[in-house]
Every structure is written in C-alpha cells, then in structure tokens.
Amino acid sequence: MAINPLKAFLFAAGGTVAAAGTAYVSGALDPYLNPTPPAQVAAQTPPAAPKSADPGTEARLPAAEVPAAPAAVPQATAPSAPAADAAAPAAAGPVAPSFDVVRVESNGSIVVAGNAAPNAKVEILN
C-alpha cells in the first residue's frame, strides 16, 4: 500500500479534526467562541480639582494707601470676607461601596470586608 497525496491529506485532515474536537470539548476554545464582557465594577470617581481664579489675579494684592498726613490714631482695616467660603470644595457625588474580601465558611457563614460611606446602609443581594 503506497502513500499517495490523497491519503496524506486525509490523514492530516483527520488529525486536525480530532485536535479541534478535543480542544472544543475541553473548553480551550471557550474564550474565542463565547467572549463574555468583563463584569461591571463600580468605579470611584476622582475628586474634582478646585478651580482657581484667573492666574492674573491670584498673586495680585490691592495697592496700599499711603496717608498724606500722619494719622494720630491708626485705622483698623476690616478683614476681607473669609476665603474659605469661596474655596469650599464641591460636594462629591455618591460614592459606590466596594468590597475587598469575601469569605464563605464551611458552615455557611459569610464575611465581607470593604469600604463604604460613613453610616451607609449596604445590602448584599443573591
């Protein structure tokens, strides 16, 4: 029995089908055949940077008034409005809770550790 090109081709095709079938059954092709989108995870938004005033007015101070005649009693200047009100940080939106560790014991008890806003009510759903 001589090896002709048709027999060699059929042997190679059979080997390829056997290898592809084994890969399919073992699940090696699942990432390529059924791509699943990544799970959505709540992302924390970065805090908003405070907006600064025009750069031309930041370092500029008001000109000091020079009295023409020396005053006997120095006048006390009223302090300007507190800058804390103007530079108050914007209220951040709600921050989604996140969890770091989930542990399930053999008796069925569950331990969840993570971060949430103070006094936040967090419910774990099935």
N, CA, C and O atoms as a MOPAC input file, in Angstrom:
PM7 MOZYME 1SCF
protein

 N      0.83800 1    -1.14400 1     0.00000 1
 C      0.00000 1     0.00000 1     0.00000 1
 C      0.90400 1     1.23400 1     0.00000 1
 O      1.65100 1     1.47000 1     0.94900 1
 N      0.82600 1     1.97500 1    -1.02200 1
 C      1.68100 1     3.14300 1    -1.21700 1
 C      1.00400 1     4.38700 1    -0.65100 1
 O     -0.22200 1     4.49700 1    -0.64700 1
 N      1.81200 1     5.30700 1    -0.18100 1
 C      1.28900 1     6.57100 1     0.34400 1
 C      1.18700 1     7.54700 1    -0.81500 1
 O      2.19300 1     7.97200 1    -1.38300 1
 N     -0.03200 1     7.88900 1    -1.14900 1
 C     -0.22000 1     8.88400 1    -2.20200 1
 C     -0.68600 1    10.20200 1    -1.56500 1
 O     -1.03000 1    10.20700 1    -0.38300 1
 N     -0.70600 1    11.29200 1    -2.29100 1
 C     -1.06300 1    12.59300 1    -1.71400 1
 C     -2.47100 1    12.63500 1    -1.12400 1
 O     -2.69200 1    13.34000 1    -0.14000 1
 N     -3.42000 1    11.91200 1    -1.68800 1
 C     -4.78200 1    11.92700 1    -1.15300 1
 C     -4.82200 1    11.29500 1     0.23300 1
 O     -5.48800 1    11.81900 1     1.12600 1
 N     -4.12300 1    10.18300 1     0.43100 1
 C     -4.09700 1     9.53300 1     1.74300 1
 C     -3.40400 1    10.43500 1     2.78000 1
 O     -3.84600 1    10.50100 1     3.92700 1
 N     -2.34900 1    11.11300 1     2.39900 1
 C     -1.64300 1    12.01200 1     3.32200 1
 C     -2.54700 1    13.18300 1     3.71300 1
 O     -2.57600 1    13.58400 1     4.87600 1
 N     -3.27400 1    13.72300 1     2.75700 1
 C     -4.19500 1    14.82300 1     3.03700 1
 C     -5.31000 1    14.37400 1     3.97300 1
 O     -5.62700 1    15.08100 1     4.93000 1
 N     -5.91300 1    13.21200 1     3.71800 1
 C     -6.98800 1    12.71700 1     4.57200 1
 C     -6.48900 1    12.42300 1     5.98800 1
 O     -7.20600 1    12.65800 1     6.96000 1
 N     -5.26300 1    11.91200 1     6.10600 1
 C     -4.69300 1    11.64800 1     7.42500 1
 C     -4.49100 1    12.96800 1     8.19700 1
 O     -4.81400 1    13.04800 1     9.38200 1
 N     -3.96400 1    13.98900 1     7.52900 1
 C     -3.74600 1    15.29300 1     8.17000 1
 C     -5.08000 1    15.94700 1     8.53000 1
 O     -5.20600 1    16.55800 1     9.59100 1
 N     -6.07900 1    15.82100 1     7.64400 1
 C     -7.39000 1    16.40000 1     7.92300 1
 C     -8.04000 1    15.69900 1     9.11500 1
 O     -8.64700 1    16.36100 1     9.95700 1
 N     -7.92800 1    14.40200 1     9.20000 1
 C     -8.48300 1    13.66100 1    10.33700 1
 C     -7.80600 1    14.05600 1    11.64600 1
 O     -8.47100 1    14.19600 1    12.67200 1
 N     -6.49800 1    14.23400 1    11.61500 1
 C     -5.77300 1    14.66900 1    12.81900 1
 C     -6.19000 1    16.06600 1    13.24900 1
 O     -6.31300 1    16.34800 1    14.44100 1
 N     -6.40800 1    16.93900 1    12.27100 1
 C     -6.84100 1    18.30100 1    12.58200 1
 C     -8.23400 1    18.30200 1    13.19900 1
 O     -8.48400 1    19.03000 1    14.16000 1
 N     -9.13800 1    17.49800 1    12.65800 1
 C    -10.49900 1    17.40700 1    13.20300 1
 C    -10.46000 1    16.83200 1    14.61700 1
 O    -11.18600 1    17.30300 1    15.49300 1
 N     -9.63000 1    15.83000 1    14.84700 1
 C     -9.52500 1    15.24200 1    16.18500 1
 C     -8.96800 1    16.26200 1    17.18600 1
 O     -9.45000 1    16.34500 1    18.31500 1
 N     -7.96000 1    17.03300 1    16.77900 1
 C     -7.38000 1    18.03900 1    17.68100 1
 C     -8.38500 1    19.15600 1    17.96700 1
 O     -8.49100 1    19.60900 1    19.10700 1
 N     -9.12300 1    19.60500 1    16.95100 1
 C    -10.11400 1    20.66200 1    17.14300 1
 C    -11.25600 1    20.17000 1    18.03200 1
 O    -11.73400 1    20.92000 1    18.88300 1
 N    -11.69600 1    18.93700 1    17.85100 1
 C    -12.76000 1    18.38200 1    18.68700 1
 C    -12.33100 1    18.26600 1    20.13700 1
 O    -13.11200 1    18.56200 1    21.04100 1
 N    -11.10500 1    17.84100 1    20.36600 1
 C    -10.59500 1    17.73800 1    21.73300 1
 C    -10.51200 1    19.11800 1    22.38400 1
 O    -10.85900 1    19.27600 1    23.55500 1
 N    -10.05400 1    20.11100 1    21.63100 1
 C     -9.95400 1    21.47000 1    22.17300 1
 C    -11.33800 1    22.03100 1    22.48300 1
 O    -11.50700 1    22.73100 1    23.48100 1
 N    -12.32500 1    21.73600 1    21.64900 1
 C    -13.68300 1    22.23500 1    21.87000 1
 C    -14.30200 1    21.59300 1    23.10900 1
 O    -14.90000 1    22.28500 1    23.93400 1
 N    -14.16300 1    20.28700 1    23.24300 1
 C    -14.77000 1    19.57100 1    24.36400 1
 C    -14.09300 1    19.95100 1    25.67800 1
 O    -14.75900 1    20.03900 1    26.71000 1
 N    -12.78300 1    20.17700 1    25.65500 1
 C    -12.07400 1    20.50300 1    26.89400 1
 C    -12.30400 1    21.94400 1    27.33700 1
 O    -11.97000 1    22.29900 1    28.46700 1
 N    -12.87000 1    22.78000 1    26.46800 1
 C    -13.15400 1    24.16400 1    26.83200 1
 C    -12.03200 1    25.12000 1    26.48400 1
 O    -12.08400 1    26.28800 1    26.86900 1
 N    -11.02800 1    24.66300 1    25.77300 1
 C     -9.91000 1    25.53500 1    25.41400 1
 C    -10.33100 1    26.61300 1    24.41600 1
 O     -9.66800 1    27.64600 1    24.31700 1
 N    -11.41100 1    26.39600 1    23.68200 1
 C    -11.86100 1    27.37100 1    22.69100 1
 C    -12.96400 1    28.29100 1    23.21700 1
 O    -13.44000 1    29.15400 1    22.48000 1
 N    -13.37800 1    28.12500 1    24.47500 1
 C    -14.46800 1    28.94100 1    25.01200 1
 C    -14.18400 1    30.44400 1    24.97500 1
 O    -15.08600 1    31.20400 1    24.62000 1
 N    -12.99200 1    30.91300 1    25.31900 1
 C    -12.76900 1    32.36500 1    25.24100 1
 C    -12.90600 1    32.91400 1    23.82200 1
 O    -13.22900 1    34.08900 1    23.64400 1
 N    -12.66900 1    32.09300 1    22.82900 1
 C    -12.75100 1    32.55500 1    21.44300 1
 C    -14.16000 1    32.41100 1    20.86600 1
 O    -14.57300 1    33.21400 1    20.03000 1
 N    -14.89600 1    31.39600 1    21.30700 1
 C    -16.22900 1    31.15300 1    20.75700 1
 C    -17.31700 1    31.93500 1    21.49500 1
 O    -18.27400 1    32.39000 1    20.86900 1
 N    -17.18800 1    32.09700 1    22.79800 1
 C    -18.19700 1    32.79500 1    23.60700 1
 C    -17.52900 1    33.89300 1    24.42600 1
 O    -17.37400 1    33.74600 1    25.63800 1
 N    -17.13100 1    34.98900 1    23.78500 1
 C    -16.49600 1    36.04600 1    24.58500 1
 C    -17.52800 1    36.71100 1    25.48600 1
 O    -18.56500 1    37.17800 1    25.01600 1
 N    -17.23900 1    36.75100 1    26.77500 1
 C    -18.14000 1    37.39600 1    27.72200 1
 C    -17.56600 1    38.75900 1    28.07500 1
 O    -16.35900 1    38.89600 1    28.27200 1
 N    -18.42700 1    39.76600 1    28.15600 1
 C    -17.91500 1    41.09000 1    28.52700 1
 C    -17.44400 1    41.06400 1    29.98000 1
 O    -17.97900 1    40.29700 1    30.78100 1
 N    -16.47000 1    41.87200 1    30.33100 1
 C    -15.99700 1    41.88800 1    31.71500 1
 C    -17.09200 1    42.38800 1    32.64700 1
 O    -17.93000 1    43.20300 1    32.26400 1
 N    -17.07100 1    41.89200 1    33.85900 1
 C    -18.07200 1    42.29500 1    34.84200 1
 C    -17.92300 1    43.77500 1    35.14500 1
 O    -16.81200 1    44.29800 1    35.23800 1
 N    -19.06400 1    44.44200 1    35.29800 1
 C    -19.02600 1    45.86800 1    35.59300 1
 C    -18.73900 1    46.06100 1    37.07500 1
 O    -19.41700 1    45.49400 1    37.93200 1
 N    -17.74700 1    46.85200 1    37.35500 1
 C    -17.34400 1    47.13600 1    38.72100 1
 C    -17.56300 1    48.61900 1    38.96900 1
 O    -17.22800 1    49.45400 1    38.13000 1
 N    -18.11500 1    48.93200 1    40.10300 1
 C    -18.34600 1    50.33500 1    40.42300 1
 C    -17.00200 1    51.03200 1    40.57500 1
 O    -16.17500 1    50.63400 1    41.39500 1
 N    -16.79600 1    52.05500 1    39.79200 1
 C    -15.53700 1    52.78800 1    39.83600 1
 C    -15.71500 1    54.05100 1    40.65700 1
 O    -16.74900 1    54.71600 1    40.59400 1
 N    -14.69300 1    54.36500 1    41.42200 1
 C    -14.74600 1    55.59300 1    42.19500 1
 C    -14.31100 1    56.74100 1    41.30500 1
 O    -13.34300 1    56.63500 1    40.55200 1
 N    -15.03300 1    57.82600 1    41.40400 1
 C    -14.67200 1    58.98800 1    40.61000 1
 C    -13.59900 1    59.76300 1    41.35100 1
 O    -13.67800 1    59.91800 1    42.57000 1
 N    -12.59800 1    60.24900 1    40.63500 1
 C    -11.56100 1    61.02500 1    41.31500 1
 C    -12.13800 1    62.34800 1    41.80600 1
 O    -13.03000 1    62.90900 1    41.16900 1
 N    -11.63800 1    62.84600 1    42.92700 1
 C    -12.18100 1    64.11000 1    43.43400 1
 C    -11.88400 1    65.23800 1    42.45900 1
 O    -10.81900 1    65.29000 1    41.84300 1
 N    -12.84600 1    66.13500 1    42.33600 1
 C    -12.69400 1    67.24500 1    41.40100 1
 C    -11.66200 1    68.22100 1    41.94800 1
 O    -11.68200 1    68.56800 1    43.12900 1
 N    -10.76700 1    68.65800 1    41.08000 1
 C     -9.75100 1    69.62100 1    41.48700 1
 C    -10.41800 1    70.98200 1    41.64600 1
 O    -11.23400 1    71.37000 1    40.81000 1
 N    -10.08400 1    71.70800 1    42.70200 1
 C    -10.70500 1    73.02000 1    42.87000 1
 C    -10.25300 1    73.95400 1    41.75900 1
 O     -9.08500 1    73.97500 1    41.37200 1
 N    -11.20500 1    74.72100 1    41.26000 1
 C    -10.90100 1    75.64200 1    40.17600 1
 C    -10.26600 1    76.89300 1    40.76900 1
 O    -10.75300 1    77.44100 1    41.75800 1
 N     -9.19600 1    77.32700 1    40.16500 1
 C     -8.53400 1    78.52400 1    40.65900 1
 C     -9.02800 1    79.73000 1    39.87600 1
 O     -9.59600 1    79.59700 1    38.79200 1
 N     -8.80300 1    80.89300 1    40.43600 1
 C     -9.20000 1    82.12600 1    39.76900 1
 C     -8.25600 1    82.37400 1    38.60000 1
 O     -7.33400 1    81.59600 1    38.35600 1
 N     -8.49700 1    83.46100 1    37.88500 1
 C     -7.61500 1    83.79900 1    36.77100 1
 C     -6.18500 1    83.90200 1    37.27500 1
 O     -5.95500 1    84.45600 1    38.35000 1
 N     -5.21900 1    83.38400 1    36.52700 1
 C     -3.84700 1    83.44000 1    37.00700 1
 C     -3.34400 1    84.87000 1    37.16000 1
 O     -2.41100 1    85.11500 1    37.92500 1
 N     -3.94300 1    85.81100 1    36.45000 1
 C     -3.50100 1    87.18700 1    36.56000 1
 C     -3.90800 1    87.82300 1    37.88100 1
 O     -3.27900 1    88.79400 1    38.30200 1
 N     -4.94500 1    87.30600 1    38.55300 1
 C     -5.41200 1    87.92700 1    39.79000 1
 C     -5.02600 1    87.14200 1    41.02700 1
 O     -5.32400 1    87.58200 1    42.13800 1
 N     -4.38400 1    86.01100 1    40.88400 1
 C     -4.06400 1    85.20400 1    42.05600 1
 C     -3.03800 1    85.87300 1    42.95900 1
 O     -3.25600 1    85.96100 1    44.16700 1
 N     -1.94000 1    86.34100 1    42.41200 1
 C     -0.86200 1    86.86100 1    43.22800 1
 C     -0.92800 1    88.37600 1    43.38600 1
 O     -0.03600 1    88.96500 1    43.99700 1
 N     -1.92500 1    88.99800 1    42.86900 1
 C     -2.01500 1    90.44800 1    42.91700 1
 C     -2.67000 1    90.88000 1    44.22700 1
 O     -3.73900 1    90.38500 1    44.58500 1
 N     -2.02800 1    91.79700 1    44.93700 1
 C     -2.57100 1    92.33900 1    46.17100 1
 C     -3.08100 1    93.74600 1    45.90300 1
 O     -2.57700 1    94.41800 1    45.00300 1
 N     -4.07500 1    94.20900 1    46.66800 1
 C     -4.53800 1    95.58100 1    46.46000 1
 C     -3.44600 1    96.56200 1    46.87500 1
 O     -2.67600 1    96.30500 1    47.80100 1
 N     -3.39700 1    97.67700 1    46.17800 1
 C     -2.37800 1    98.68400 1    46.47100 1
 C     -2.64900 1    99.30500 1    47.83200 1
 O     -3.78600 1    99.65200 1    48.15300 1
 N     -1.60000 1    99.44100 1    48.62200 1
 C     -1.74500 1   100.01900 1    49.95400 1
 C     -1.86700 1   101.53300 1    49.82200 1
 O     -1.13600 1   102.16500 1    49.06000 1
 N     -2.79800 1   102.09900 1    50.57500 1
 C     -2.98900 1   103.54500 1    50.52900 1
 C     -1.96400 1   104.21200 1    51.43900 1
 O     -1.79200 1   103.82100 1    52.59300 1
 N     -1.30000 1   105.20200 1    50.91600 1
 C     -0.31900 1   105.94900 1    51.70100 1
 C     -1.00300 1   107.21700 1    52.19700 1
 O     -1.45100 1   108.02300 1    51.38100 1
 N     -1.09800 1   107.41900 1    53.51400 1
 C     -1.76200 1   108.62800 1    54.01100 1
 C     -0.91300 1   109.86200 1    53.71000 1
 O      0.31400 1   109.82800 1    53.80200 1
 N     -1.59100 1   110.94800 1    53.34900 1
 C     -0.88500 1   112.19800 1    53.03900 1
 C     -0.30100 1   112.80400 1    54.30000 1
 O      0.81300 1   113.32700 1    54.28900 1
 N     -1.05000 1   112.73400 1    55.38000 1
 C     -0.56100 1   113.25900 1    56.65200 1
 C     -0.51400 1   112.11700 1    57.64700 1
 O     -1.36700 1   111.23000 1    57.60400 1
 N      0.45000 1   112.11600 1    58.52900 1
 C      0.49900 1   111.04200 1    59.51500 1
 C     -0.71300 1   111.11200 1    60.44300 1
 O     -1.03900 1   112.17200 1    60.97600 1
 N     -1.35500 1   110.00300 1    60.62200 1
 C     -2.55100 1   109.95400 1    61.45400 1
 C     -2.15000 1   109.67000 1    62.88400 1
 O     -1.22000 1   108.90700 1    63.14500 1
 N     -2.86600 1   110.29600 1    63.81300 1
 C     -2.55900 1   110.09300 1    65.22100 1
 C     -3.05000 1   108.72000 1    65.67500 1
 O     -2.38000 1   108.04700 1    66.45900 1
 N     -4.21400 1   108.30400 1    65.18600 1
 C     -4.77700 1   107.00700 1    65.55400 1
 C     -4.80300 1   106.14200 1    64.29400 1
 O     -5.45700 1   106.50400 1    63.31600 1
 N     -4.11300 1   105.02000 1    64.30200 1
 C     -4.16400 1   104.16700 1    63.11600 1
 C     -5.55400 1   103.55500 1    62.96300 1
 O     -6.17900 1   103.12300 1    63.93200 1
 N     -6.00700 1   103.53300 1    61.73200 1
 C     -7.32600 1   102.96700 1    61.45900 1
 C     -7.18000 1   101.46200 1    61.24300 1
 O     -6.31000 1   101.00100 1    60.50300 1
 N     -8.03400 1   100.73200 1    61.89200 1
 C     -8.01700 1    99.27400 1    61.72200 1
 C     -8.82000 1    98.92800 1    60.48000 1
 O     -9.96600 1    99.35100 1    60.32800 1
 N     -8.23000 1    98.18300 1    59.62700 1
 C     -8.94300 1    97.78200 1    58.41500 1
 C     -9.73000 1    96.51900 1    58.70300 1
 O     -9.25300 1    95.61800 1    59.39300 1
 N    -10.91100 1    96.46600 1    58.18200 1
 C    -11.76100 1    95.29100 1    58.38000 1
 C    -11.21800 1    94.14600 1    57.53800 1
 O    -10.87400 1    94.34500 1    56.37200 1
 N    -11.13600 1    92.96500 1    58.10500 1
 C    -10.65200 1    91.83500 1    57.30600 1
 C    -11.65300 1    91.51300 1    56.20400 1
 O    -12.86500 1    91.64000 1    56.37400 1
 N    -11.11200 1    91.09900 1    55.08700 1
 C    -11.98400 1    90.74700 1    53.96500 1
 C    -12.74700 1    89.46900 1    54.29300 1
 O    -12.42200 1    88.76200 1    55.24700 1
 N    -13.74100 1    89.19200 1    53.50700 1
 C    -14.57300 1    88.00500 1    53.73500 1
 C    -13.68600 1    86.76900 1    53.72300 1
 O    -12.71700 1    86.71400 1    52.96600 1
 N    -13.99600 1    85.79400 1    54.53500 1
 C    -13.15300 1    84.59100 1    54.57100 1
 C    -13.11200 1    83.91600 1    53.20800 1
 O    -14.12100 1    83.76900 1    52.51800 1
 N    -11.91000 1    83.51800 1    52.86100 1
 C    -11.72800 1    82.86100 1    51.56600 1
 C    -12.17500 1    81.41000 1    51.61300 1
 O    -12.26700 1    80.75300 1    50.57600 1
 N    -12.45400 1    80.90600 1    52.81100 1
 C    -12.85200 1    79.50400 1    52.92000 1
 C    -14.18800 1    79.26100 1    52.22900 1
 O    -14.40600 1    78.19400 1    51.65600 1
 N    -15.08500 1    80.25000 1    52.28000 1
 C    -16.37200 1    80.07400 1    51.61000 1
 C    -16.19100 1    79.99100 1    50.10300 1
 O    -16.85700 1    79.20300 1    49.43100 1
 N    -15.29500 1    80.80200 1    49.58100 1
 C    -15.09000 1    80.80800 1    48.13400 1
 C    -14.37700 1    79.54700 1    47.67500 1
 O    -14.59900 1    79.07200 1    46.56100 1
 N    -13.52100 1    79.00500 1    48.53200 1
 C    -12.74200 1    77.83500 1    48.13200 1
 C    -13.32400 1    76.54600 1    48.68500 1
 O    -12.62500 1    75.53400 1    48.74600 1
 N    -14.58600 1    76.55900 1    49.08800 1
 C    -15.20100 1    75.34800 1    49.61900 1
 C    -15.23600 1    74.28700 1    48.53400 1
 O    -15.62500 1    74.57600 1    47.40200 1
 N    -14.83900 1    73.07500 1    48.85600 1
 C    -14.84700 1    72.03200 1    47.83100 1
 C    -16.26800 1    71.69200 1    47.41500 1
 O    -17.20100 1    71.72500 1    48.21700 1
 N    -16.39900 1    71.37100 1    46.16000 1
 C    -17.70800 1    70.99100 1    45.63700 1
 C    -18.13300 1    69.67600 1    46.27700 1
 O    -17.30800 1    68.79800 1    46.53100 1
 N    -19.42200 1    69.55600 1    46.53100 1
 C    -19.92900 1    68.32700 1    47.13000 1
 C    -19.75200 1    67.18000 1    46.15000 1
 O    -20.22100 1    67.23700 1    45.01400 1
 N    -19.07600 1    66.15100 1    46.60200 1
 C    -18.84700 1    64.99600 1    45.74200 1
 C    -20.13000 1    64.18900 1    45.63800 1
 O    -20.93800 1    64.16700 1    46.56700 1
 N    -20.31100 1    63.53000 1    44.51000 1
 C    -21.48300 1    62.69500 1    44.30700 1
 C    -21.40200 1    61.45900 1    45.18400 1
 O    -20.40800 1    61.26500 1    45.88300 1
 N    -22.41100 1    60.63500 1    45.16100 1
 C    -22.39400 1    59.43200 1    45.98800 1
 C    -21.28100 1    58.48800 1    45.54100 1
 O    -21.05000 1    58.29000 1    44.34900 1
 N    -20.61100 1    57.92300 1    46.51300 1
 C    -19.51900 1    57.00000 1    46.23700 1
 C    -20.05900 1    55.58800 1    46.41200 1
 O    -20.62800 1    55.25700 1    47.45200 1
 N    -19.88200 1    54.77300 1    45.40500 1
 C    -20.37300 1    53.40100 1    45.46100 1
 C    -19.50000 1    52.58500 1    46.41200 1
 O    -18.27700 1    52.72800 1    46.40000 1
 N    -20.10700 1    51.73800 1    47.23200 1
 C    -19.30500 1    50.90600 1    48.13000 1
 C    -18.51900 1    49.86600 1    47.33800 1
 O    -18.93300 1    49.44300 1    46.25900 1
 N    -17.39600 1    49.46700 1    47.88700 1
 C    -16.58200 1    48.43500 1    47.25100 1
 C    -16.21000 1    47.41300 1    48.31500 1
 O    -16.15500 1    47.73600 1    49.50100 1
 N    -15.95900 1    46.19100 1    47.89400 1
 C    -15.56200 1    45.18200 1    48.85800 1
 C    -14.20200 1    44.62600 1    48.47100 1
 O    -13.85000 1    44.54100 1    47.29500 1
 N    -13.45200 1    44.25200 1    49.49600 1
 C    -12.10500 1    43.75500 1    49.29500 1
 C    -12.03100 1    42.24100 1    49.46600 1
 O    -11.38900 1    41.55400 1    48.67200 1
 N    -12.68300 1    41.72600 1    50.49500 1
 C    -12.55600 1    40.31000 1    50.83100 1
 C    -13.94500 1    39.71700 1    51.02000 1
 O    -14.78700 1    40.29900 1    51.70300 1
 N    -14.17700 1    38.57500 1    50.42100 1
 C    -15.39800 1    37.80600 1    50.65700 1
 C    -14.95800 1    36.40000 1    51.03000 1
 O    -14.23200 1    35.74700 1    50.27900 1
 N    -15.40200 1    35.93700 1    52.19400 1
 C    -15.00800 1    34.60200 1    52.63900 1
 C    -16.26000 1    33.85100 1    53.06800 1
 O    -17.06400 1    34.36400 1    53.84600 1
 N    -16.42100 1    32.64500 1    52.56300 1
 C    -17.55100 1    31.79700 1    52.92100 1
 C    -16.99900 1    30.59700 1    53.68200 1
 O    -16.17500 1    29.84100 1    53.16700 1
 N    -17.46700 1    30.43900 1    54.91100 1
 C    -17.01000 1    29.33500 1    55.74600 1
 C    -17.75800 1    28.05600 1    55.38400 1
 O    -18.76600 1    28.09500 1    54.67800 1
 N    -17.26200 1    26.93100 1    55.87000 1
 C    -17.88400 1    25.64300 1    55.56200 1
 C    -19.26100 1    25.50200 1    56.19900 1
 O    -20.08300 1    24.72700 1    55.71000 1
 N    -19.53300 1    26.24100 1    57.28800 1
 C    -20.85100 1    26.15800 1    57.91900 1
 C    -21.86200 1    27.10800 1    57.29300 1
 O    -23.01700 1    27.14500 1    57.71800 1
 N    -21.44400 1    27.88300 1    56.27900 1
 C    -22.36500 1    28.75900 1    55.56900 1
 C    -22.29100 1    30.21900 1    55.96100 1
 O    -22.94100 1    31.05500 1    55.33400 1
 N    -21.51300 1    30.54800 1    56.98500 1
 C    -21.40400 1    31.96100 1    57.36100 1
 C    -20.52000 1    32.69600 1    56.36000 1
 O    -19.57600 1    32.13200 1    55.80600 1
 N    -20.84700 1    33.96900 1    56.14200 1
 C    -20.16100 1    34.77000 1    55.13000 1
 C    -19.54100 1    35.98600 1    55.80800 1
 O    -20.16100 1    36.61200 1    56.66800 1
 N    -18.31800 1    36.31400 1    55.41400 1
 C    -17.63300 1    37.50700 1    55.89600 1
 C    -17.31000 1    38.37300 1    54.68700 1
 O    -16.67100 1    37.92000 1    53.73800 1
 N    -17.76300 1    39.63800 1    54.73400 1
 C    -17.48700 1    40.58800 1    53.65600 1
 C    -16.78200 1    41.78400 1    54.27600 1
 O    -17.26300 1    42.34900 1    55.25800 1
 N    -15.64700 1    42.17200 1    53.71200 1
 C    -14.90900 1    43.33900 1    54.19800 1
 C    -14.71800 1    44.30500 1    53.04500 1
 O    -14.38300 1    43.89400 1    51.93300 1
 N    -14.92900 1    45.58600 1    53.30500 1
 C    -14.76500 1    46.56400 1    52.24100 1
 C    -14.92100 1    47.97700 1    52.75800 1
 O    -14.79000 1    48.23000 1    53.95500 1
 N    -15.20300 1    48.90000 1    51.84700 1
 C    -15.32000 1    50.32100 1    52.17200 1
 C    -16.65100 1    50.86400 1    51.68300 1
 O    -17.13800 1    50.49600 1    50.61500 1
 N    -17.23200 1    51.75100 1    52.49000 1
 C    -18.45800 1    52.45400 1    52.10300 1
 C    -18.45700 1    53.79300 1    52.82600 1
 O    -17.62400 1    54.03800 1    53.69900 1
 N    -19.38300 1    54.64400 1    52.46300 1
 C    -19.50400 1    55.94300 1    53.11800 1
 C    -19.91000 1    55.73300 1    54.57200 1
 O    -20.54300 1    54.72700 1    54.88900 1
 N    -19.56100 1    56.65600 1    55.46000 1
 C    -19.95600 1    56.51200 1    56.86500 1
 C    -21.47700 1    56.44200 1    57.00200 1
 O    -22.20500 1    57.18000 1    56.33800 1
 N    -21.93700 1    55.55800 1    57.85800 1
 C    -23.36000 1    55.33600 1    58.14200 1
 C    -24.14900 1    54.92100 1    56.90200 1
 O    -25.35400 1    55.16400 1    56.82800 1
 N    -23.49400 1    54.30900 1    55.94100 1
 C    -24.18600 1    53.85900 1    54.73100 1
 C    -24.82900 1    52.50800 1    54.99500 1
 O    -24.27600 1    51.67900 1    55.71900 1
 N    -25.99500 1    52.29000 1    54.40700 1
 C    -26.67500 1    51.00600 1    54.51300 1
 C    -26.35400 1    50.21800 1    53.24600 1
 O    -26.71200 1    50.62900 1    52.14300 1
 N    -25.68000 1    49.08900 1    53.41400 1
 C    -25.26000 1    48.27000 1    52.28100 1
 C    -25.98000 1    46.94000 1    52.37400 1
 O    -25.93900 1    46.28000 1    53.41200 1
 N    -26.64000 1    46.54100 1    51.29500 1
 C    -27.34400 1    45.26600 1    51.25300 1
 C    -26.66400 1    44.36100 1    50.24900 1
 O    -26.27700 1    44.80100 1    49.16600 1
 N    -26.52000 1    43.09700 1    50.60700 1
 C    -25.93500 1    42.11200 1    49.70400 1
 C    -27.07400 1    41.26700 1    49.16900 1
 O    -27.80800 1    40.63800 1    49.93100 1
 N    -27.21100 1    41.26100 1    47.86100 1
 C    -28.29500 1    40.52900 1    47.21900 1
 C    -27.78300 1    39.21000 1    46.67400 1
 O    -26.59300 1    39.05700 1    46.39800 1
 N    -28.69300 1    38.25800 1    46.52000 1
 C    -28.31500 1    36.95400 1    45.95300 1
 C    -27.98900 1    37.08600 1    44.49900 1
 O    -27.64900 1    36.09700 1    43.85000 1

